[in-house]
Amino acid sequence: MTKLSKMMLTALLIMVLFFLNQVTLEKVTRENEDHLEENGFQQEIARRKAQYKAAWRKAQLYPDWRKEEFQAVNVTLDEDTAHPSLLLSENRRQVTWQESHQDLSSSTQRFDSLPCVLGQQHISSGRSFWEVKVKDAPSWDLGICLNNVTRKGMVTLSPQHGFWAIRFYNREYWALTSPETCLTVREIPHCVGIFLDYEDGDVSFYNMTDGSHIFSFTKNTFSGALRPLLRLWSSAPGTLTICPMGEENGGAINITEQEK
């Protein structure tokens, strides 16, 4: 092979290698661009989710807005869980403290130390809310609890023991955290709204009298059915009434015990 032929062959090989390199470079560039585009898309989704969550948290201040996102529940009280000193109305929407104990059948479901009663509803998904009229009770606890909480003997109302509740006692408002958190309200509530977001692990309380936010238990991980909780105090007898949830709330649902 002559020197000229060798030079021509070398030049051809260089051209082939250059072409292959360009093809490889373009392919890598396209893959990087696709990757960047995908990352940018994912980042945009994450940004919008963050904006939505921020707006959602801000909406804590507006219970009427939250009603658009939550399903109203017609809560009724479960007589099998009621402490013997608690008298339920015929429609199971009102509970009153009475000094004398009723002669009730023995039940493993009944509270025998704290004057509590649970709602019949078992909630294990979705966003739900209900309202309780509190103006006729000088002291009360309201909230939710796990279906399997302790009901006999010593009972501690705290998230660690399966209770998420607020309290009004001796003219002071408390969140039953551990330790308890003293709360400030702008106006004395005549009605309290309880908003439960099961998947988000959020339980929020609102003063439905002036529309203000009272307190939220956030970032919980629920496992199992949750039930509405009401408590009256023997030192300050009174009445709690569950408000009927009708068409003005987008149509209420009735969750039964079978829908655990």
C-alpha positions as CSV (number, residue, x, y, z in Angstrom):
1,M,0.0,0.0,0.0
2,T,1.4,3.4,-1.0
3,K,1.9,6.2,1.4
4,L,-1.0,8.1,-0.3
5,S,-3.4,5.2,0.1
6,K,-2.5,4.9,3.8
7,M,-3.2,8.6,4.2
8,M,-6.5,8.4,2.5
9,L,-7.5,5.3,4.6
10,T,-6.5,7.1,7.8
11,A,-8.6,10.2,6.8
12,L,-11.6,7.9,6.0
13,L,-11.3,6.2,9.5
14,I,-11.1,9.6,11.1
15,M,-14.2,10.7,9.3
16,V,-16.1,7.6,10.3
17,L,-15.0,8.0,14.0
18,F,-16.1,11.6,13.9
19,F,-19.5,10.7,12.5
20,L,-20.0,8.0,15.1
21,N,-19.0,10.4,17.8
22,Q,-21.4,13.0,16.6
23,V,-24.3,10.5,16.5
24,T,-23.4,9.3,20.0
25,L,-23.2,12.9,21.2
26,E,-26.6,13.8,19.7
27,K,-28.2,10.8,21.3
28,V,-26.8,11.6,24.7
29,T,-27.9,15.2,24.3
30,R,-31.4,14.2,23.4
31,E,-31.5,11.8,26.4
32,N,-30.3,14.6,28.7
33,E,-32.9,17.0,27.3
34,D,-35.6,14.4,27.8
35,H,-34.4,13.8,31.3
36,L,-34.3,17.5,32.0
37,E,-37.7,18.0,30.5
38,E,-39.1,15.2,32.7
39,N,-37.4,16.6,35.7
40,G,-38.8,20.0,35.0
41,F,-42.3,18.5,34.6
42,Q,-41.9,16.7,37.9
43,Q,-40.6,19.8,39.6
44,E,-43.6,21.7,38.3
45,I,-46.0,19.1,39.7
46,A,-44.2,19.3,43.0
47,R,-44.3,23.1,43.0
48,R,-48.1,23.1,42.3
49,K,-48.7,20.4,45.0
50,A,-46.8,22.6,47.5
51,Q,-48.9,25.6,46.5
52,Y,-52.0,23.6,46.9
53,K,-51.0,22.4,50.3
54,A,-50.1,25.9,51.4
55,A,-53.5,27.2,50.3
56,W,-55.1,24.2,52.0
57,R,-53.4,25.0,55.3
58,K,-54.3,28.7,55.0
59,A,-57.9,27.6,54.5
60,Q,-57.9,26.4,58.2
61,L,-59.1,29.9,58.9
62,Y,-62.3,29.4,56.9
63,P,-64.5,26.5,57.9
64,D,-67.2,27.4,55.3
65,W,-64.6,26.9,52.6
66,R,-63.6,23.5,54.1
67,K,-67.2,22.4,54.0
68,E,-66.9,22.3,50.2
69,E,-64.1,19.7,50.5
70,F,-65.6,17.6,53.4
71,Q,-68.6,15.4,53.6
72,A,-71.2,16.2,56.3
73,V,-71.9,13.2,58.5
74,N,-75.2,12.8,60.4
75,V,-73.7,11.6,63.7
76,T,-75.9,9.7,66.2
77,L,-74.8,8.5,69.6
78,D,-74.2,4.8,70.6
79,E,-76.1,4.0,73.8
80,D,-74.0,0.9,74.3
81,T,-70.9,3.1,74.9
82,A,-72.6,5.8,77.1
83,H,-71.5,6.2,80.8
84,P,-74.4,5.3,83.1
85,S,-74.7,9.0,84.2
86,L,-75.3,10.1,80.6
87,L,-78.9,10.3,79.3
88,L,-79.4,10.1,75.6
89,S,-82.4,11.6,73.8
90,E,-84.7,9.5,71.8
91,N,-83.2,10.5,68.5
92,R,-79.7,9.9,69.8
93,R,-78.5,13.4,69.0
94,Q,-78.4,14.9,72.5
95,V,-76.6,13.8,75.7
96,T,-77.3,15.2,79.2
97,W,-75.6,14.7,82.5
98,Q,-77.8,13.3,85.4
99,E,-76.7,12.8,88.9
100,S,-78.2,9.3,89.4
101,H,-76.8,6.4,87.5
102,Q,-79.1,4.5,85.1
103,D,-79.5,0.8,85.5
104,L,-78.0,-0.2,82.2
105,S,-77.0,-3.5,80.8
106,S,-73.4,-4.5,81.2
107,S,-71.4,-3.8,78.1
108,T,-67.7,-4.1,77.3
109,Q,-68.2,-1.1,75.0
110,R,-69.4,1.2,77.8
111,F,-67.3,3.8,79.6
112,D,-67.5,3.2,83.3
113,S,-65.1,5.9,84.7
114,L,-65.2,8.9,82.4
115,P,-68.7,10.2,81.4
116,C,-68.1,9.7,77.7
117,V,-70.2,8.5,74.8
118,L,-69.2,7.7,71.2
119,G,-70.9,8.2,67.9
120,Q,-72.3,5.2,66.2
121,Q,-70.3,6.1,63.1
122,H,-67.0,4.3,62.3
123,I,-64.9,6.4,59.9
124,S,-61.9,4.8,58.2
125,S,-61.4,7.0,55.1
126,G,-62.2,10.3,53.4
127,R,-62.9,13.8,54.7
128,S,-65.8,14.1,57.2
129,F,-67.2,16.8,59.4
130,W,-70.0,17.3,61.9
131,E,-71.0,20.0,64.4
132,V,-71.9,20.0,68.1
133,K,-73.9,22.6,69.9
134,V,-72.0,23.3,73.2
135,K,-73.7,26.5,74.6
136,D,-75.8,24.5,77.0
137,A,-72.8,22.7,78.6
138,P,-70.6,24.6,81.0
139,S,-67.8,22.0,80.6
140,W,-67.2,19.5,77.8
141,D,-64.7,17.4,75.8
142,L,-65.2,16.9,72.0
143,G,-63.2,15.1,69.4
144,I,-62.6,11.6,68.0
145,C,-61.0,8.4,69.2
146,L,-60.0,5.0,67.9
147,N,-62.7,2.4,68.1
148,N,-60.5,0.2,70.4
149,V,-59.6,2.8,73.1
150,T,-59.7,1.8,76.8
151,R,-63.1,2.5,78.4
152,K,-62.8,0.9,81.8
153,G,-60.8,2.1,84.8
154,M,-58.1,4.7,84.2
155,V,-58.6,6.5,80.9
156,T,-56.2,9.2,79.6
157,L,-57.5,11.4,76.8
158,S,-54.5,12.1,74.6
159,P,-53.3,11.1,71.1
160,Q,-50.9,8.6,72.6
161,H,-53.9,6.7,74.0
162,G,-56.0,7.1,70.8
163,F,-57.9,10.3,71.6
164,W,-57.8,13.6,69.7
165,A,-59.9,16.1,71.5
166,I,-60.3,19.6,72.9
167,R,-61.7,20.6,76.3
168,F,-63.7,23.5,77.8
169,Y,-63.4,23.4,81.6
170,N,-63.4,26.1,84.3
171,R,-63.8,28.8,81.6
172,E,-60.6,27.7,79.8
173,Y,-60.0,25.9,76.5
174,W,-57.5,23.2,76.1
175,A,-56.2,20.9,73.4
176,L,-55.7,17.5,74.9
177,T,-52.1,17.1,73.7
178,S,-49.4,15.6,75.9
179,P,-48.9,17.9,77.8
180,E,-52.1,19.8,77.4
181,T,-52.1,23.0,75.3
182,C,-53.9,26.1,76.5
183,L,-56.0,27.7,73.8
184,T,-57.3,31.2,73.1
185,V,-60.6,31.8,71.3
186,R,-61.8,35.1,69.9
187,E,-65.4,34.5,70.8
188,I,-67.1,31.9,73.0
189,P,-68.3,29.2,70.7
190,H,-72.0,28.1,70.8
191,C,-71.2,25.4,68.2
192,V,-68.0,23.6,67.4
193,G,-67.2,21.9,64.1
194,I,-65.0,18.8,63.9
195,F,-63.3,18.2,60.6
196,L,-61.5,14.9,60.0
197,D,-59.2,14.2,57.1
198,Y,-58.4,10.5,57.6
199,E,-55.7,10.1,54.9
200,D,-54.0,13.4,55.7
201,G,-54.0,12.5,59.5
202,D,-55.6,15.9,60.4
203,V,-58.3,16.6,63.0
204,S,-59.3,20.3,63.1
205,F,-61.7,22.2,65.4
206,Y,-63.6,25.4,64.5
207,N,-65.7,27.9,66.3
208,M,-68.8,27.8,64.1
209,T,-70.1,30.9,65.9
210,D,-67.5,33.3,64.4
211,G,-65.9,31.0,61.8
212,S,-62.5,31.0,63.5
213,H,-60.0,28.1,63.8
214,I,-59.5,26.7,67.3
215,F,-56.9,23.9,67.0
216,S,-55.6,21.2,64.7
217,F,-54.0,17.8,65.4
218,T,-51.8,17.3,62.3
219,K,-49.4,14.7,60.8
220,N,-51.1,11.8,62.5
221,T,-51.1,8.3,61.1
222,F,-54.5,6.7,61.7
223,S,-54.9,2.9,61.8
224,G,-58.4,1.5,62.1
225,A,-61.8,3.1,62.5
226,L,-62.3,6.4,64.3
227,R,-65.4,7.5,66.1
228,P,-66.9,10.8,67.3
229,L,-66.4,11.4,71.0
230,L,-68.4,13.6,73.5
231,R,-67.8,14.0,77.2
232,L,-69.6,15.9,80.0
233,W,-68.3,16.7,83.4
234,S,-70.0,15.8,86.7
235,S,-68.8,19.0,88.3
236,A,-70.7,21.0,85.7
237,P,-73.8,19.1,84.4
238,G,-75.2,20.2,81.0
239,T,-76.3,19.1,77.6
240,L,-74.5,18.6,74.2
241,T,-76.5,18.5,71.0
242,I,-75.3,17.2,67.7
243,C,-76.4,19.5,64.9
244,P,-78.4,18.0,62.1
245,M,-76.5,18.1,58.8
246,G,-78.9,18.8,55.9
247,E,-79.0,20.0,52.3
248,E,-77.2,23.2,53.1
249,N,-74.1,21.1,53.6
250,G,-74.2,19.4,50.2
251,G,-76.2,16.5,51.5
252,A,-75.2,14.6,54.6
253,I,-74.3,10.9,54.7
254,N,-75.1,8.3,57.2
255,I,-72.1,6.1,58.1
256,T,-73.2,2.9,59.8
257,E,-71.3,0.5,62.0
258,Q,-71.1,-2.0,59.2
259,E,-69.0,0.5,57.1
260,K,-65.9,0.1,59.2
